């Protein structure tokens, strides 16, 4: 396996990781910002008030996006295994 192919596979894997994590991370960011804004306006500084909404909304987002995440991971895994088979065939013929 040459370095260019390895770097391309690494880039694809890191991009897939960012793509899969983005719904949860963005939701947590938006909910945390909104709750912090509400806390600042009301001057209510309770730490559990930021945790509980993030937990609930993240659970809902996970339930909604889980099929899509699973499909993306499955497709990526299939591509990686197909590429491994092709690399094994090409290195066996050389």
Secondary structure, 3 states (H helix, E strand, C coil): CCHHHHHHHHHHHHHHHHHHHHHHHHHHHHHHHHHHHHHHHHCCCCCHHHHHHHHHHHHHHHHHHHHHHHHHHHHHHHHHHHHHHHHHHHHHHC
